[in-house]
């Protein structure tokens, strides 16, 4: 395989940017992710890639629950703030305010426009990332905004 061509093709896929959170008691994890897609209307399923050696993966695997929030086009800095390990101080994660989600009490960043809560239905450990298929159980809108997409940041995570 032409490795440069493979990288260019995979980087040409359109990717949004999201913050993924999980919680088990007082143990919180959050991170920026971009391999996300809707996978079914009925039931409402999302599929996402989660790095296997991450704290997020550990908590999602343990609890079977996750929250996913869409970043707005002008929230690149927030995406960057979640490239590092999660630090909880009161009701903030990495310096950003959160509130508990209505169903599972997972952290929802209040600055981000769109959010959902989901329960894991399948977790496939196929490589350095697991494929997580989860059923959406609740969703909400804090405000309307155009989503942040990888292409607009100049970053690449793929290939």
N, C-alpha and C positions, 0 to 999 in steps of 0.2 A: 504494500500500500504506500502511496505517496503521502508521507506524514504531514507535509506542509499543506497539501490539498485537503486532507482530512481536517486539519485544524481550521482552515479557512471556511470549509463547509459547515462544520459544527458551530463556529462562531457567527455564521450568518443567520442562524436560527434567532427568532425574536424572543427576547427574555425580558420580563418585567423584574422589578426589584421589590422584595418583600422583607418584612421582619417576621421571623418565626419564634414563638415562645412556647415554653413548657414549664411545668411546675410539679413538684412532688413535696407537699408540706411546705417547709421553709426553704426548700432547694429550688432555685430559679435558674433558668437558662434562656438566652435570647441570642439570635444571630441573624445576619443578613443572608438571604437565600435568593436564588433566581431560577432554579429549575422547577417550575410550577406550571400545572395546567389543569383545567377541568377535564374530568375523565368520564362523567356520566350525568345525565339529567335525572334519572330515576333509578336508584336513589342518587341524590346529589353527591358526587364523588370528586375529590381533587387528588392529583398525584404530584408528588414532589420528591426531589432528591435531597437526602440529608447525609452529611459527611459522617461516616461510621465512627471515627475516632473523636467525635464531639460530645460535649456535655448534653447538647440538645438531643442527639441521637439516644444517649443513655436514658434521659428522662422520658422521651417519647416512647421508647421501647418498654420502659418500666410501667408507665401509667396508661399508655394507649390513647393519650389525649394531646391535642396541640391547638394553638391559636396562630392564625396567619393574618398579617396586616399588609395592605398595599401602601407603598411609599408614593407620595405625590411628586410631581416632576421637579419641584423646587426643594426636595428633601434629600439631596445627595449627601449632605453632611451627616444626617441621621443614619443613612446607610453605612457610612464610614465608621460611625460611633459603635456599630455592632459587628465590626470586623474583629474586635478584641473580646477577651473574656468578659462575662457578665458580672457587673458589680451592682448589687442592690443596696440602696440607701433609702430607708423609709419607703415611700411610694414612688421611687424612681428606679429605673434600670439604666445604667450607663449614662446617668444624668437626665433621662427623659421620663416625664410623668406617666404613670400607668394606673389603671383601675382594674379590678377583678372582672373577668367575663361573667355573664349572668348564669351560665350553665355549670361550668367547671371551676370558676374562680381563677382562670388563667390570666396572666398579665396582658392587658390590651393597652398599647401606647395611645394616649389620648390625642396626640398631635397628628396621627396618621388618619387618612380619610376613610378607609374601608377595612373591615375586619370580619373574620369568621372563626368559629370554634368547630373542631371536628374530632371524631373518634376514629382511631386506626382500625381498618378492616383487614389490611394485609401489609406486611413489611418484608420486602425481599432484599436480602443481603447479597448483592450481585457483584460488588466491586468496592472501590474506595468510598462510594456513597450507597446508601440503601434507597430503594424505591419504596416510598410510603404512600399507600392508597388509604384515604380517610374520608369518612362520610361527614358532610357538613350538617351540624345539628342546630346552629344559630349563626346569624350574620347581622351586621349593622353598618350604618353609615354615620360617621361623625360630621363630614362635610363632603361636598362634591369637589373633585380635583382630577386633573389629567395625571395618569400614572407615570412614574419614573421608569424608564426602560434602559437596559444596559447600553444600548447603542449610543444614547445621548450622554453617557458619563465618560466615554473614552476608555472604560475598563473592559477587560475580557476575563471571563471565567467559563472556559469551555475549550474544546479542541483536544 
